[in-house]
Amino acid sequence: MSRAYDDASPYHAGERTVQQRSGVRERAEQLGRKLFRDFMPDQHRELFEELPWLLIGGLDDAAQPWASVLVGEPGFVRTPDPFTLDVRAHLPPGDPLSNALTPPHAIGLLGIQPETRRRNRMNGRVVAASADGLRVHVDQSFGNCPKYITRRLPIFLPERVPGTAAAESSVLSQRALLCIEAADTCFVASASSGADADFDTREGVDVSHRGGPPSFVRIERTADHTTLYMPDYPGNNAFNTLGNLARYPRAGLLFPSFETGDVLSLTCDTEILWDPAVIARFAGAQRVVRFAVRSGHYFPGRLPFHWQSAEST
C-alpha cells in the first residue's frame, strides 16, 4: 500500500516541470494544497453511485497505458466509506486492461456525468478482485471544473448487444478515423512511470477528460502510421496528465461514440509540443500533445445507452 509523501509539494516532479514551463508554478502549488485529498468527500461518493459508466485508466502487462470504461445500472459503483470504492462490473473480452484490475495494481478512475457536467477523479490501488468486481483504495481524490463537457443525457438501450472487438494497428481503420473525426470527447490515461510505485501517493495512474468542438483532435496519416494532435486548453493548472506525460511519454486514448455506442481504445507514444507555430493552428490552445498510435481496439456497441443532447437544459 502506498504512503503519503514526505516533501511539501502535492505534485510529483513531472507536474512541477510542466507548471514551471507554463508560468503557473506558484499558483498551482496553492491550488494543490486545497485540491487533493486522500479520501472521497460525500458529494464525490454520491456522484459515483449515480453513474451508469466509470472511466478507468491502467497499465497493461507491457507497461503501456490504456483507457477503458466499465458500465452498469446506476448503483453498480458503491463507496462503503470515504476511502473505498467498489465496482460490480467487469471489462469485456479483449480489453487490454483485463489483467490490470487485480491487486496491487495502480489505476485511475473518472466519474463524469455529462447531463450535469460534474466530474470527479479518484486515483488509487486495486486491493481486491472477485467474480463480482473489484475494490479500490483511495490514494488521491479531487474534483474538476465543468469546462469542455458537452451536456448529454444517457438513455439505456437494453436491446443493444456489443459486437466483437477488432484489433487496430498503428495505421487506423476507416471506422476508427471516422470515430475520431466526429468526437467532441476523449479520455486520456497516463502514468507517472511504467511501474507501480509503492511509496508516494502522488505517483500512479490517472485518467482525464478532454473535450472540444467535433474534430478537435486532428489526424495525420501516412502509409505506415497514424498520428493524432490534441490541443491542450486552459484548465486548473495542476497538469496531472501532462505532468505524467513529461515523465512517462505514453498514453491511452478512449473515444466514445455517443450515437452508436462504439468505443475506440488506443495506446500511443506521446510528445508535448511547445512550438508557437504548431500551437497557433489550434484556436484557444496553450500547448499541443502529439500521439503516435501504437495499436488499439474497436469495440462496436460497447456502451448500452444512447446519449441525447441536453445542451438546451
MIBA-698357 format. One record per residue: residue in three letters; x, y negated, z negated of N, C-alpha, C in turn. Coordinates in steps of 0.02 Angstrom, whole numbers, padded with zeros to 5 digits, always signed. Layout:
AlaXYZXYZXYZ/...
//
This chain:
Met+00042+00060+00000+00000+00000+00000+00045-00062+00000/Ser+00024-00113+00035+00064-00174+00038+00058-00213-00027/Arg+00106-00258-00037+00103-00301-00095+00108-00373-00073/Ala+00093-00419-00117+00097-00490-00100+00170-00509-00087/Tyr+00179-00559-00045+00246-00582-00028+00274-00626-00083/Asp+00340-00635-00081+00374-00670-00135+00387-00744-00121/Asp+00398-00762-00056+00413-00833-00043+00348-00873-00042/Ala+00356-00939-00036+00299-00984-00047+00251-00988+00011/Ser+00273-00977+00073+00231-00989+00131+00181-00932+00141/Pro+00118-00949+00161+00069-00897+00177+00079-00867+00247/Tyr+00130-00890+00284+00140-00868+00353+00205-00829+00360/His+00206-00781+00407+00269-00748+00422+00310-00791+00470/Ala+00372-00769+00485+00419-00811+00521+00396-00829+00591/Gly+00362-00782+00626+00338-00797+00693+00286-00852+00694/Glu+00240-00850+00647+00189-00903+00642+00221-00970+00628/Arg+00270-00971+00583+00303-01034+00566+00342-01062+00626/Thr+00371-01017+00666+00408-01040+00725+00362-01075+00775/Val+00304-01045+00789+00258-01075+00837+00228-01140+00809/Gln+00213-01141+00744+00188-01203+00713+00240-01259+00720/Gln+00303-01243+00708+00356-01293+00713+00362-01319+00784/Arg+00362-01275+00833+00369-01297+00902+00308-01338+00924/Ser+00250-01324+00895+00189-01360+00913+00181-01425+00874/Gly+00225-01439+00827+00223-01501+00789+00170-01504+00735/Val+00149-01445+00710+00095-01445+00659+00117-01407+00596/Arg+00181-01398+00587+00204-01355+00533+00178-01376+00464/Glu+00184-01439+00447+00162-01462+00381+00087-01455+00373/Arg+00050-01474+00425-00023-01470+00422-00046-01397+00415/Ala-00013-01352+00451-00031-01281+00448-00017-01252+00379/Glu+00038-01273+00349+00055-01248+00283+00002-01266+00232/Gln-00022-01328+00236-00075-01350+00190-00139-01310+00202/Leu-00155-01298+00266-00215-01259+00283-00209-01188+00256/Gly-00151-01157+00267-00143-01086+00249-00152-01073+00175/Arg-00136-01121+00134-00143-01110+00062-00216-01107+00040/Lys-00260-01132+00084-00332-01129+00070-00367-01075+00111/Leu-00338-01058+00168-00372-01016+00217-00372-00942+00199/Phe-00315-00916+00177-00306-00844+00170-00322-00820+00100/Arg-00357-00763+00097-00374-00731+00033-00356-00657+00037/Asp-00348-00625-00021-00337-00553-00022-00402-00516-00041/Phe-00459-00550-00029-00524-00520-00040-00574-00552+00008/Met-00631-00520+00018-00683-00548+00061-00733-00588+00019/Pro-00743-00652+00034-00795-00690-00001-00864-00660+00015/Asp-00913-00676-00025-00980-00647-00016-01008-00662+00053/Gln-00997-00722+00080-01026-00738+00145-00993-00697+00201/His-00929-00679+00193-00897-00635+00241-00926-00565+00237/Arg-00936-00541+00176-00964-00474+00167-01034-00470+00197/Glu-01073-00522+00187-01141-00523+00215-01140-00521+00291/Leu-01094-00558+00322-01090-00558+00394-01072-00489+00421/Phe-01021-00458+00394-01000-00392+00418-01059-00342+00415/Glu-01099-00346+00363-01153-00297+00355-01213-00311+00400/Glu-01214-00369+00434-01268-00385+00480-01252-00367+00552/Leu-01190-00348+00566-01167-00343+00635-01183-00276+00668/Pro-01196-00277+00735-01203-00215+00773-01138-00193+00806/Trp-01086-00233+00797-01021-00215+00826-00966-00242+00782/Leu-00907-00212+00788-00849-00233+00749-00788-00226+00793/Leu-00753-00281+00805-00693-00280+00846-00635-00256+00804/Ile-00590-00217+00835-00535-00187+00798-00471-00191+00838/Gly-00416-00203+00804-00350-00203+00836-00305-00155+00800/Gly-00262-00121+00838-00216-00073+00808-00160-00056+00856/Leu-00115-00013+00833-00058+00010+00873-00068+00084+00889/Asp-00053+00102+00952-00057+00173+00970+00007+00209+00948/Asp+00014+00272+00968+00072+00311+00946+00137+00285+00974/Ala+00133+00245+01028+00194+00216+01057+00205+00144+01034/Ala+00170+00124+00980+00176+00056+00951+00152+00002+00999/Gln+00106+00020+01043+00077-00028+01090+00010-00052+01062/Pro-00001-00118+01058-00065-00143+01031-00123-00132+01080/Trp-00181-00118+01052-00244-00113+01090-00299-00147+01050/Ala-00347-00175+01085-00409-00199+01053-00465-00151+01072/Ser-00510-00138+01025-00565-00093+01038-00626-00118+01000/Val-00681-00079+01004-00743-00100+00972-00780-00040+00945/Leu-00805-00046+00884-00848+00003+00853-00919-00025+00853/Val-00969+00018+00864-01038-00006+00868-01084+00038+00825/Gly-01141+00009+00806-01191+00045+00767-01249-00001+00750/Glu-01301+00028+00723-01356-00012+00698-01331-00057+00641/Pro-01357-00119+00635-01335-00162+00580-01339-00124+00513/Gly-01286-00129+00475-01280-00091+00414-01229-00035+00420/Phe-01204-00023+00482-01153+00029+00489-01087+00009+00458/Val-01078-00056+00444-01021-00082+00406-01047-00101+00336/Arg-01012-00077+00286-01029-00092+00216-00968-00118+00179/Thr-00979-00160+00130-00925-00185+00088-00943-00172+00015/Pro-00924-00113-00011-00944-00096-00080-00915-00142-00133/Asp-00860-00176-00116-00830-00225-00161-00791-00274-00118/Pro-00767-00330-00146-00733-00381-00105-00666-00358-00075/Phe-00641-00300-00095-00576-00277-00071-00580-00218-00024/Thr-00642-00196-00008-00651-00134+00029-00704-00142+00083/Leu-00690-00116+00143-00738-00116+00197-00744-00045+00224/Asp-00806-00019+00226-00820+00048+00251-00856+00043+00318/Val-00835+00084+00366-00864+00085+00432-00889+00155+00448/Arg-00953+00162+00461-00982+00227+00479-00990+00230+00555/Ala-00934+00240+00588-00934+00244+00661-00866+00271+00683/His-00864+00295+00745-00802+00321+00773-00792+00293+00843/Leu-00730+00294+00865-00714+00274+00933-00731+00331+00981/Pro-00748+00315+01042-00767+00368+01090-00706+00405+01116/Pro-00716+00462+01148-00660+00499+01177-00622+00456+01227/Gly-00557+00462+01225-00515+00424+01271-00493+00357+01246/Asp-00519+00335+01188-00497+00270+01162-00426+00275+01135/Pro-00381+00231+01156-00311+00237+01135-00299+00225+01061/Leu-00349+00198+01025-00339+00186+00954-00366+00242+00910/Ser-00388+00297+00940-00418+00350+00900-00371+00375+00845/Asn-00306+00379+00859-00259+00404+00808-00238+00350+00759/Ala-00257+00288+00772-00236+00233+00728-00283+00224+00668/Leu-00341+00256+00670-00390+00245+00617-00384+00297+00562/Thr-00323+00309+00541-00308+00355+00487-00257+00322+00441/Pro-00256+00343+00377-00208+00314+00330-00137+00330+00352/Pro-00090+00285+00340-00096+00218+00308-00090+00163+00360/His-00117+00173+00420-00106+00125+00474-00136+00057+00459/Ala-00100+00005+00482-00124-00064+00479-00172-00076+00537/Ile-00227-00110+00524-00275-00128+00576-00300-00199+00564/Gly-00324-00230+00617-00357-00295+00612-00430-00288+00630/Leu-00473-00322+00594-00545-00320+00607-00572-00390+00617/Leu-00619-00396+00663-00652-00460+00675-00727-00449+00677/Gly-00761-00485+00633-00834-00486+00634-00857-00550+00668/Ile-00893-00544+00724-00915-00603+00760-00988-00596+00777/Gln-01026-00648+00766-01099-00649+00778-01114-00705+00828/Pro-01116-00688+00892-01123-00740+00943-01186-00783+00935/Glu-01240-00754+00911-01302-00794+00907-01297-00851+00856/Thr-01254-00843+00804-01244-00896+00755-01175-00928+00761/Arg-01133-00899+00804-01064-00923+00815-01021-00917+00752/Arg-01038-00870+00709-00997-00857+00650-00945-00803+00666/Arg-00886-00810+00637-00835-00758+00645-00788-00758+00585/Asn-00773-00698+00563-00727-00689+00506-00679-00633+00523/Arg-00617-00640+00500-00566-00590+00513-00543-00558+00447/Met-00526-00495+00453-00501-00457+00396-00446-00410+00420/Asn-00386-00419+00396-00330-00375+00413-00312-00333+00353/Gly-00300-00269+00364-00287-00225+00307-00258-00158+00327/Arg-00271-00109+00284-00243-00042+00292-00300+00009+00288/Val-00296+00059+00331-00342+00116+00326-00320+00157+00265/Val-00365+00167+00218-00348+00205+00157-00384+00272+00155/Ala-00434+00282+00198-00469+00346+00200-00504+00353+00268/Ala-00507+00415+00292-00543+00430+00354-00577+00497+00346/Ser-00637+00502+00374-00676+00564+00368-00721+00572+00429/Ala-00762+00623+00428-00809+00634+00482-00860+00577+00487/Asp-00869+00540+00432-00918+00485+00432-00889+00420+00459/Gly-00823+00410+00452-00794+00347+00474-00729+00334+00437/Leu-00719+00271+00418-00656+00252+00386-00668+00199+00332/Arg-00618+00194+00288-00618+00144+00236-00554+00102+00243/Val-00562+00035+00238-00507-00011+00247-00499-00053+00184/His-00437-00060+00161-00421-00104+00105-00399-00172+00131/Val-00423-00225+00101-00408-00294+00123-00337-00313+00105/Asp-00299-00337+00156-00236-00371+00143-00245-00446+00150/Gln-00283-00467+00201-00290-00538+00217-00359-00549+00246/Ser-00396-00596+00218-00464-00612+00241-00469-00687+00252/Phe-00498-00706+00310-00504-00777+00324-00558-00789+00377/Gly-00585-00849+00376-00636-00867+00424-00607-00908+00481/Asn-00646-00914+00535-00628-00956+00592-00686-01001+00610/Cys-00670-01057+00643-00722-01104+00664-00759-01075+00724/Pro-00817-01104+00742-00858-01077+00797-00836-01098+00866/Lys-00779-01130+00873-00757-01154+00939-00755-01097+00990/Tyr-00777-01114+01052-00769-01071+01111-00810-01007+01107/Ile-00859-01003+01062-00904-00945+01059-00969-00963+01095/Thr-00987-00924+01145-01050-00934+01181-01106-00899+01143/Arg-01160-00935+01131-01216-00906+01094-01250-00851+01136/Arg-01258-00792+01106-01292-00736+01137-01328-00696+01083/Leu-01385-00667+01102-01424-00627+01055-01424-00554+01080/Pro-01400-00507+01039-01398-00437+01062-01467-00405+01060/Ile-01484-00369+01113-01546-00331+01118-01526-00258+01129/Phe-01544-00215+01081-01523-00145+01085-01556-00110+01144/Leu-01518-00069+01178-01541-00028+01233-01526+00045+01216/Pro-01570+00077+01177-01555+00146+01155-01551+00195+01213/Glu-01579+00177+01270-01577+00222+01327-01511+00220+01364/Arg-01469+00171+01350-01405+00165+01386-01358+00222+01364/Val-01333+00258+01413-01286+00313+01400-01217+00293+01426/Pro-01167+00293+01383-01100+00275+01406-01075+00322+01461/Gly-01039+00294+01509-01010+00334+01562-00942+00361+01542/Thr-00910+00396+01586-00844+00424+01574-00791+00370+01581/Ala-00746+00368+01533-00692+00319+01535-00645+00333+01594/Ala-00621+00280+01625-00575+00287+01681-00510+00250+01665/Ala-00454+00281+01681-00389+00250+01668-00375+00194+01717/Glu-00342+00142+01693-00319+00087+01734-00243+00085+01732/Ser-00212+00069+01788-00139+00063+01791-00120-00010+01787/Ser-00056-00024+01799-00034-00094+01799-00063-00132+01858/Val-00088-00096+01908-00125-00127+01964-00199-00114+01951/Leu-00235-00165+01929-00303-00156+01906-00350-00141+01964/Ser-00402-00101+01949-00453-00085+01998-00497-00146+02013/Gln-00536-00140+02066-00579-00196+02084-00631-00210+02031/Arg-00659-00159+02000-00710-00173+01949-00679-00203+01886/Ala-00617-00185+01872-00583-00217+01815-00570-00291+01830/Leu-00549-00306+01890-00538-00376+01909-00603-00416+01906/Leu-00657-00387+01929-00722-00422+01926-00744-00434+01854/Cys-00730-00387+01810-00746-00396+01739-00709-00455+01710/Ile-00645-00461+01726-00605-00517+01700-00628-00583+01730/Glu-00641-00583+01795-00662-00645+01829-00727-00673+01801/Ala-00772-00629+01779-00837-00650+01753-00835-00669+01679/Ala-00781-00652+01646-00779-00656+01573-00772-00728+01547/Asp-00813-00744+01497-00803-00806+01458-00781-00789+01387/Thr-00768-00724+01375-00748-00700+01309-00697-00645+01317/Cys-00647-00647+01273-00595-00595+01271-00573-00588+01199/Phe-00549-00528+01183-00522-00515+01116-00449-00492+01123/Val-00406-00518+01079-00334-00506+01084-00310-00472+01020/Ala-00280-00412+01029-00248-00377+00973-00174-00391+00976/Ser-00144-00405+00918-00073-00419+00914-00046-00392+00848/Ala+00020-00388+00843+00051-00361+00783+00115-00400+00769/Ser+00134-00403+00705+00195-00438+00687+00257-00396+00700/Ser+00248-00330+00710+00303-00286+00728+00273-00221+00754/Gly+00316-00176+00777+00293-00112+00802+00289-00058+00750/Ala+00300-00075+00687+00298-00027+00632+00252-00053+00577/Asp+00224-00007+00540+00181-00026+00484+00224-00053+00427/Ala+00219-00117+00414+00256-00147+00358+00219-00131+00293/Asp+00257-00111+00242+00225-00092+00179+00247-00137+00121/Phe+00267-00198+00139+00295-00240+00086+00269-00312+00087/Asp+00228-00330+00135+00211-00401+00144+00141-00406+00174/Thr+00096-00437+00138+00027-00441+00162+00019-00487+00222/Arg+00069-00527+00239+00065-00568+00299+00078-00527+00362/Glu+00110-00470+00354+00128-00427+00411+00069-00381+00428/Gly+00072-00354+00489+00021-00306+00508-00009-00322+00576/Val-00072-00303+00584-00107-00308+00648-00165-00357+00641/Asp-00180-00391+00696-00233-00441+00697-00272-00433+00762/Val-00336-00451+00760-00375-00456+00822-00413-00521+00820/Ser-00410-00559+00875-00439-00626+00876-00484-00635+00937/His-00526-00686+00934-00571-00704+00988-00541-00759+01030/Arg-00550-00754+01096-00533-00808+01142-00592-00819+01188/Gly-00608-00882+01201-00665-00897+01244-00652-00959+01286/Gly-00693-00967+01337-00688-01024+01382-00739-01016+01437/Pro-00737-01058+01487-00784-01050+01544-00769-00985+01581/Pro-00818-00958+01618-00804-00898+01659-00742-00908+01702/Ser-00701-00856+01705-00638-00857+01741-00585-00898+01706/Phe-00593-00910+01640-00541-00948+01604-00476-00908+01601/Val-00480-00842+01607-00420-00801+01614-00407-00793+01689/Arg-00349-00815+01712-00333-00813+01783-00291-00752+01800/Ile-00299-00730+01861-00268-00666+01883-00217-00680+01938/Glu-00160-00647+01932-00109-00649+01984-00096-00576+02004/Arg-00103-00560+02068-00096-00491+02091-00039-00485+02141/Thr-00002-00432+02134+00047-00412+02185+00035-00338+02200/Ala+00076-00311+02243+00066-00241+02263+00077-00192+02206/Asp+00118-00212+02157+00136-00163+02105+00119-00184+02034/His+00087-00242+02024+00067-00258+01956+00014-00314+01956/Thr-00020-00318+01898-00069-00371+01886-00046-00412+01826/Thr-00047-00477+01833-00029-00522+01778-00087-00569+01764/Leu-00101-00579+01700-00155-00623+01679-00126-00683+01643/Tyr-00159-00741+01651-00138-00803+01618-00197-00829+01577/Met-00185-00838+01512-00238-00859+01467-00219-00926+01435/Pro-00261-00978+01443-00247-01042+01410-00255-01036+01335/Asp-00213-01070+01298-00219-01074+01226-00245-01144+01208/Tyr-00308-01147+01189-00340-01211+01174-00327-01231+01102/Pro-00339-01294+01084-00330-01316+01014-00372-01274+00967/Gly-00341-01256+00910-00376-01216+00860-00360-01241+00790/Asn-00352-01192+00743-00343-01212+00673-00269-01222+00655/Asn-00224-01214+00704-00152-01225+00694-00118-01171+00652/Ala-00153-01117+00636-00120-01062+00600-00077-01020+00646/Phe-00099-01012+00708-00062-00974+00759-00048-00902+00736/Asn-00100-00869+00711-00092-00800+00691-00075-00755+00751/Thr-00112-00764+00806-00100-00723+00865-00034-00741+00898/Leu-00024-00805+00913+00038-00825+00947+00099-00813+00903/Gly+00091-00819+00837+00147-00804+00792+00166-00731+00797/Asn+00117-00686+00802+00132-00616+00812+00168-00605+00879/Leu+00142-00637+00932+00172-00628+00998+00243-00655+01001/Ala+00258-00707+00962+00325-00734+00961+00375-00683+00932/Arg+00351-00641+00887+00394-00590+00856+00391-00524+00892/Tyr+00333-00505+00917+00323-00440+00948+00281-00451+01011/Pro+00314-00463+01068+00279-00487+01128+00241-00433+01166/Arg+00194-00402+01132+00149-00354+01162+00079-00369+01136/Ala+00028-00352+01175-00040-00367+01153-00089-00319+01186/Gly-00147-00312+01154-00203-00278+01184-00258-00328+01200/Leu-00290-00320+01257-00345-00364+01277-00408-00322+01286/Leu-00464-00350+01265-00529-00317+01275-00577-00368+01306/Phe-00604-00350+01364-00653-00391+01399-00720-00355+01398/Pro-00770-00381+01363-00837-00350+01365-00879-00382+01421/Ser-00919-00341+01454-00969-00368+01500-01035-00372+01462/Phe-01059-00432+01452-01122-00440+01415-01183-00422+01457/Glu-01173-00413+01521-01229-00394+01565-01236-00318+01569/Thr-01181-00283+01581-01184-00211+01594-01167-00169+01532/Gly-01136-00199+01482-01112-00160+01425-01045-00127+01437/Asp-01016-00137+01496-00950-00109+01511-00896-00144+01468/Val-00842-00109+01455-00786-00137+01417-00722-00119+01452/Leu-00679-00169+01463-00613-00159+01491-00561-00170+01436/Ser-00519-00120+01425-00468-00124+01373-00399-00117+01406/Leu-00355-00164+01392-00289-00166+01424-00235-00172+01370/Thr-00175-00147+01386-00117-00160+01344-00064-00193+01388/Cys-00030-00243+01361+00011-00287+01403+00076-00308+01368/Asp+00125-00327+01408+00183-00364+01384+00166-00439+01390/Thr+00191-00480+01344+00170-00549+01341+00228-00598+01339/Glu+00213-00660+01358+00260-00715+01352+00220-00779+01341/Ile+00240-00818+01291+00209-00883+01279+00244-00934+01324/Leu+00206-00969+01365+00233-01017+01413+00224-01088+01387/Trp+00279-01125+01384+00278-01193+01358+00290-01245+01413/Asp+00299-01223+01474+00314-01267+01530+00255-01314+01544/Pro+00264-01380+01539+00208-01427+01550+00176-01419+01619/Ala+00215-01401+01669+00187-01393+01736+00139-01334+01740/Val+00153-01281+01703+00107-01224+01700+00046-01242+01660/Ile+00057-01273+01602+00001-01290+01558-00048-01337+01593/Ala-00023-01382+01634-00065-01432+01668-00116-01400+01715/Arg-00104-01338+01734-00151-01304+01779-00214-01281+01742/Phe-00214-01285+01676-00270-01262+01635-00296-01320+01594/Ala-00353-01347+01614-00381-01406+01581-00392-01392+01506/Gly-00365-01437+01465-00376-01432+01393-00328-01387+01356/Ala-00285-01350+01393-00240-01303+01360-00180-01339+01329/Gln-00154-01310+01276-00093-01336+01245-00033-01289+01257/Arg-00047-01228+01272+00002-01177+01291-00033-01128+01337/Val+00005-01083+01367-00024-01030+01408+00012-00965+01390/Val-00025-00910+01386+00005-00845+01373+00000-00802+01436/Arg+00056-00773+01455+00058-00729+01513+00055-00656+01488/Phe+00010-00618+01518+00001-00548+01500+00017-00505+01562/Ala+00070-00467+01560+00087-00420+01613+00056-00353+01596/Val+00008-00332+01635-00030-00271+01619+00014-00210+01624/Arg+00012-00168+01573+00046-00103+01574-00002-00048+01597/Ser-00058-00044+01563-00108+00008+01578-00173-00012+01544/Gly-00224+00030+01552-00288+00014+01521-00339+00069+01531/His-00400+00053+01507-00456+00099+01513-00519+00058+01528/Tyr-00561+00084+01572-00625+00053+01586-00679+00099+01560/Phe-00722+00071+01514-00774+00110+01481-00843+00086+01505/Pro-00874+00121+01553-00940+00100+01577-00994+00108+01522/Gly-01036+00058+01515-01092+00063+01468-01072+00073+01396/Arg-01014+00050+01376-00989+00063+01308-01032+00029+01255/Leu-01058-00031+01268-01097-00068+01219-01171-00052+01228/Pro-01205-00028+01177-01275-00007+01183-01325-00064+01175/Phe-01307-00123+01201-01353-00179+01198-01340-00226+01256/His-01392-00262+01274-01387-00317+01322-01385-00381+01281/Trp-01348-00430+01305-01342-00494+01269-01381-00547+01306/Gln-01432-00573+01273-01474-00625+01302-01447-00694+01284/Ser-01444-00739+01331-01418-00805+01318-01459-00839+01263/Ala-01424-00870+01217-01457-00905+01162-01432-00976+01156/Glu-01404-01002+01209-01375-01070+01207-01426-01123+01194/Ser-01489-01111+01210-01540-01162+01200-01567-01163+01129/Thr-01547-01113+01088-01573-01110+01020-01530-01150+00972/
//
